[in-house]
Amino acid sequence: MDLYAVLGLSPGASVADIKRAYRRLARRFHPGINPGDRAAASMYSRITEAYEILTDPERRRQYEQEGRQTVVSSATFEFTGFDFSASAQGAQAATFTELFADVLHPVTSPDTGRPEAGADLHAELTVAFDESVRGVERQIVVTRLEVCAACGGRGQIATPEARCPGCQGTGTLRWARGHMVFAKPCSSCGGTGRQRVQRCAVCVGHGRSMRSEAIAVAVPPGVIDGLRLRVPGKGHVGRYGGRTGDLYVTVHVQAHPRFRRDGDDLHLVVPIGVHEAVLGTRMDVETPDGPARLRVPPGTQGGQHFRLRGRGMPTASGGRGDLIIEVRIVLPPIVDERSKELIREFGRLYGTIR
């Protein structure tokens, strides 16, 4: 591809000339100004490529050293007469390169037919603390690209043979540039003028269509907050036989009002009275599996820890963590003079504790 010819310039053009030519052509062929015009989009891509190379000193020098190649398509062109009364001056006047742009630089289809892997999908799921202990199965709804059921992923469906609407049965597409008319084989029918297939109306020729699906996600027992689960084959379907993507679900676990998790262990704070700490007691404590009996020995100090083995969170190996209980001594309320006298008596018996 001759980069100078793409911009309508001669070799040795200055950077200022290159920028002016780029701005003029970019305004003319920009996809936003020519929606749906594949020829304009292809020309805009070549203009941009030529501009980026020729304004970069190193890339321009390399291009000059390697030489320039000119690509000519198999399209034909013909003159249909000239009308010299029309103005050919000003910024809208087409250069020679612009007039032959559709002929010298044919549009290539972006679809290569090579297998393309489908994209992965990501979702989030919130479970209660109790559900994280025993595990749970949840349904989540995702919208994913599936093989189009109408065309089986081919992007087109067979129809009775009819005249090609693109070229009106001539097999040739004709278009004008300035005072000249060009022609090339119709890409819709391959130059035959007849059409035996048409683009699928459901997937618009892409071979894939959007579909919402409820997917069961198994949350394992003992799941930790932020764990990402993988559901194979539940992402977007691939193109041309490519691998289907996966679904990744990030699990959020709601906090428990009393339990605090540390790895596979759970921590629980239990209040006890002064008399229970001094004399000892047996009491029921809360666990993930229901109440459990805890023995508090006489002389227990505030902040002391007790461990109930196997009463924590399930582990990946099938075991269980522990439940660690911290006792905190709660002072009794002083409601009358007798209560005060009992406390004073207690102090006289045990003295000052240091």
C-alpha positions in Angstrom: 0.0 0.0 0.0 1.4 3.4 -1.1 0.9 5.5 2.0 1.5 8.7 0.1 -1.1 7.8 -2.5 -3.6 7.0 0.2 -3.4 10.6 1.4 -3.2 12.0 -2.1 0.4 13.3 -1.7 3.7 12.8 -3.4 6.8 11.3 -1.8 8.7 13.9 0.2 5.6 15.8 1.4 6.1 17.8 4.6 4.5 16.9 7.9 2.2 19.9 7.6 1.0 18.7 4.2 0.4 15.2 5.7 -1.6 16.6 8.6 -3.7 18.8 6.3 -4.5 15.9 4.0 -5.4 13.7 6.9 -7.8 16.2 8.4 -9.5 16.7 5.0 -9.9 13.0 4.3 -10.8 12.0 7.8 -13.7 14.4 7.8 -14.9 12.9 4.5 -14.6 9.2 5.4 -15.2 9.1 9.1 -17.6 6.3 10.1 -19.7 8.7 12.1 -20.4 10.7 8.9 -20.9 7.5 6.8 -22.8 5.1 9.1 -23.1 1.6 7.6 -20.7 2.4 4.7 -18.1 -0.3 4.9 -16.0 1.2 2.0 -15.8 4.5 3.9 -14.8 2.7 7.1 -12.1 0.8 5.3 -10.8 3.9 3.7 -10.8 5.8 7.0 -8.7 2.9 8.6 -6.1 3.2 5.8 -6.0 7.0 6.1 -5.3 6.7 9.8 -2.6 4.1 9.3 -0.9 6.2 6.7 -1.0 9.3 8.9 0.4 7.5 11.9 3.3 6.1 10.0 4.2 9.2 8.0 4.1 11.5 11.0 6.5 9.3 13.0 10.1 10.0 11.8 11.4 6.5 12.6 8.5 4.6 11.1 8.5 6.9 8.0 12.2 6.3 7.5 11.7 2.6 7.8 8.9 2.7 5.3 11.0 4.7 2.8 13.9 2.2 3.1 11.7 -0.9 2.6 10.0 0.7 -0.4 6.3 1.1 -1.2 3.9 -1.5 -2.6 0.8 -0.8 -4.6 -2.2 -3.2 -4.3 -4.6 -3.3 -7.2 -7.9 -5.2 -6.9 -9.6 -7.3 -9.5 -12.4 -4.7 -9.9 -12.9 -3.0 -13.3 -13.7 0.6 -14.0 -15.1 2.5 -16.9 -15.6 6.0 -18.0 -19.2 7.1 -18.6 -18.4 10.6 -19.9 -17.4 13.9 -18.3 -19.4 17.0 -17.4 -16.9 19.8 -17.3 -19.5 22.3 -16.3 -19.3 20.9 -12.8 -16.8 22.6 -10.5 -13.8 20.6 -9.5 -12.2 23.2 -7.3 -12.0 23.8 -3.5 -11.8 21.5 -0.5 -14.5 19.1 -1.8 -12.6 18.4 -5.1 -11.6 14.7 -5.1 -8.0 13.7 -5.7 -7.0 10.9 -8.1 -6.4 8.6 -5.2 -9.8 9.3 -3.7 -11.6 8.6 -7.0 -9.9 5.2 -7.2 -10.1 4.4 -3.5 -12.8 1.8 -3.8 -11.0 0.1 -6.7 -7.4 0.1 -5.5 -8.2 -0.8 -1.9 -11.0 -3.4 -1.7 -12.8 -3.9 1.5 -12.0 -7.0 3.4 -14.5 -8.7 5.7 -13.6 -8.7 9.4 -15.0 -12.3 9.7 -12.1 -14.7 9.1 -14.0 -17.8 9.9 -11.3 -18.8 12.4 -12.6 -20.2 15.8 -13.0 -17.5 18.3 -13.3 -18.2 22.1 -16.4 -16.8 23.8 -15.9 -14.2 26.5 -16.3 -15.0 30.2 -19.1 -13.7 32.3 -18.9 -12.4 35.8 -21.7 -12.2 38.5 -22.0 -11.7 42.2 -24.0 -13.7 44.8 -24.7 -12.9 48.5 -25.5 -15.6 51.0 -26.3 -15.6 54.7 -23.8 -16.7 57.3 -25.8 -19.8 58.1 -25.9 -20.7 54.4 -22.2 -20.4 54.2 -21.8 -22.9 57.0 -23.9 -25.7 55.5 -23.6 -24.8 51.8 -26.4 -23.8 49.5 -27.5 -23.9 45.9 -28.7 -20.7 44.4 -30.2 -19.7 41.0 -28.8 -16.6 39.3 -30.0 -15.2 36.0 -27.4 -14.2 33.4 -27.8 -12.9 29.9 -25.4 -14.7 27.5 -24.7 -15.2 23.9 -25.9 -18.6 22.7 -25.9 -20.3 19.3 -28.7 -18.8 17.3 -31.6 -21.3 17.2 -33.0 -19.9 14.0 -30.0 -20.5 11.8 -27.9 -22.9 13.9 -25.1 -20.5 14.2 -24.5 -20.1 10.5 -25.8 -16.5 10.4 -27.9 -17.2 7.3 -30.8 -19.3 6.2 -31.6 -21.0 2.9 -34.3 -19.4 0.8 -35.8 -20.0 -2.6 -33.5 -18.8 -5.3 -34.3 -15.2 -6.2 -32.7 -12.1 -7.8 -30.0 -10.6 -5.6 -31.4 -7.3 -4.1 -27.9 -5.9 -3.7 -27.1 -5.8 -7.4 -30.6 -6.2 -8.7 -29.6 -9.4 -10.4 -26.7 -8.0 -12.5 -24.0 -9.5 -10.4 -22.1 -6.2 -10.4 -22.1 -3.3 -8.1 -21.6 0.1 -9.7 -20.8 3.4 -8.1 -19.7 6.9 -9.1 -16.7 9.0 -8.0 -16.7 12.5 -9.5 -17.2 12.1 -13.3 -16.3 8.4 -13.4 -18.3 5.2 -12.7 -16.7 2.0 -11.3 -17.9 -1.6 -11.1 -17.0 -4.7 -9.2 -18.5 -8.1 -8.5 -21.3 -8.1 -6.0 -20.1 -9.6 -2.7 -23.7 -10.6 -1.6 -24.2 -13.1 -4.4 -20.6 -13.7 -5.5 -21.2 -12.1 -8.9 -24.0 -14.6 -9.9 -26.9 -12.1 -9.6 -28.9 -14.8 -7.8 -29.3 -15.3 -4.1 -30.0 -18.6 -2.4 -29.4 -17.6 1.2 -30.3 -14.6 3.2 -29.0 -13.1 6.5 -30.7 -14.5 9.6 -33.2 -11.9 10.9 -32.9 -13.2 14.5 -29.1 -12.8 14.9 -28.6 -10.3 12.1 -26.0 -12.6 10.5 -23.8 -13.0 13.6 -24.7 -16.6 14.3 -25.3 -15.8 18.0 -28.2 -14.3 19.9 -28.8 -13.0 23.4 -30.7 -15.2 25.9 -31.4 -15.0 29.6 -30.8 -18.2 31.5 -31.2 -19.2 35.2 -28.1 -21.1 36.2 -27.7 -23.1 39.4 -24.6 -22.2 41.4 -23.5 -24.6 44.2 -22.0 -22.7 47.1 -19.8 -25.2 49.1 -19.9 -25.4 52.9 -17.4 -23.2 54.7 -17.3 -20.7 51.8 -15.3 -17.6 52.6 -16.3 -14.0 51.7 -14.9 -13.0 48.3 -14.5 -16.5 47.0 -14.8 -16.8 43.2 -16.6 -19.9 41.9 -16.2 -21.0 38.3 -19.1 -22.5 36.4 -17.6 -24.0 33.2 -19.3 -23.4 29.8 -21.8 -20.8 31.0 -20.2 -17.7 29.4 -20.7 -16.4 25.9 -20.6 -19.1 23.2 -17.7 -18.9 20.8 -17.8 -18.2 17.1 -17.0 -20.6 14.3 -16.7 -23.5 16.8 -14.6 -21.7 19.3 -14.6 -22.6 23.0 -17.5 -21.3 25.1 -16.5 -18.9 27.9 -17.0 -19.6 31.7 -19.1 -17.9 34.3 -17.3 -16.6 37.4 -19.4 -15.9 40.5 -18.0 -13.9 43.4 -19.6 -14.9 46.7 -20.3 -12.4 49.5 -21.1 -13.7 53.0 -23.2 -11.6 55.3 -21.6 -11.0 58.7 -23.1 -12.7 61.8 -24.1 -10.6 64.8 -22.1 -12.7 67.3 -19.7 -15.0 65.5 -16.4 -13.7 64.2 -14.5 -15.8 61.7 -10.8 -16.3 61.7 -9.8 -18.8 59.1 -11.7 -22.0 59.8 -12.2 -21.1 63.5 -15.1 -19.1 65.0 -14.9 -16.7 67.9 -17.7 -16.0 70.3 -17.9 -13.7 73.4 -20.0 -15.0 76.3 -20.9 -12.9 79.4 -20.9 -14.5 82.9 -21.6 -13.2 86.4 -19.1 -12.7 89.1 -20.5 -15.6 91.1 -20.3 -17.9 88.1 -16.7 -17.0 87.5 -15.9 -17.6 91.2 -17.9 -20.7 91.8 -17.9 -22.2 88.3 -21.0 -23.1 86.2 -22.3 -25.1 83.3 -24.1 -23.1 80.6 -25.4 -23.5 77.1 -23.6 -21.5 74.3 -24.5 -20.9 70.7 -22.7 -22.8 67.9 -23.4 -23.0 64.2 -24.9 -26.4 64.8 -27.2 -25.4 67.7 -26.6 -25.1 71.5 -23.6 -26.8 73.1 -22.8 -27.3 76.8 -19.8 -25.4 78.2 -18.2 -26.0 81.6 -16.8 -22.9 83.3 -14.5 -24.0 86.1 -14.3 -22.2 89.5 -11.9 -19.2 89.5 -12.3 -18.4 85.9 -10.8 -15.0 85.0 -12.4 -12.4 82.6 -11.0 -12.8 79.1 -10.2 -16.5 79.5 -10.7 -18.6 76.4 -12.3 -22.1 76.0 -12.2 -24.2 72.9 -15.0 -26.4 71.6 -13.3 -28.6 68.9 -15.1 -29.3 65.7 -17.7 -26.6 66.2 -16.2 -24.1 63.7 -16.5 -23.7 59.9 -16.3 -26.7 57.5 -12.9 -27.1 55.8 -12.0 -28.0 52.3 -10.7 -31.4 53.5 -14.0 -32.3 55.1 -13.1 -31.4 58.7 -14.2 -28.6 60.9 -12.5 -25.7 62.6 -13.0 -24.9 66.3 -15.3 -22.6 68.2 -13.2 -20.4 70.6 -15.2 -18.9 73.4 -14.1 -15.8 75.4 -15.8 -15.2 78.8 -16.3 -11.7 80.0 -17.3 -11.0 83.6 -20.3 -8.8 84.0 -20.6 -6.8 87.3 -24.0 -7.1 89.1 -26.1 -4.0 89.5 -26.1 -2.4 93.0 -29.8 -1.9 93.7 -30.0 -1.4 97.5 -28.0 -1.1 100.8 -28.0 -4.9 101.3 -26.3 -5.3 97.9 -23.7 -2.8 98.9 -23.1 -4.5 102.3 -22.5 -7.8 100.6 -19.9 -6.3 98.3 -18.2 -4.7 101.3 -18.2 -8.1 103.0 -16.7 -9.7 99.9 -14.0 -7.0 100.0 -13.2 -7.6 103.6 -12.9 -11.3 103.1 -10.6 -11.2 100.0 -8.9 -7.8 100.6 -7.4 -5.8 97.7 -6.5 -7.8 94.6 -3.4 -6.7 92.8 
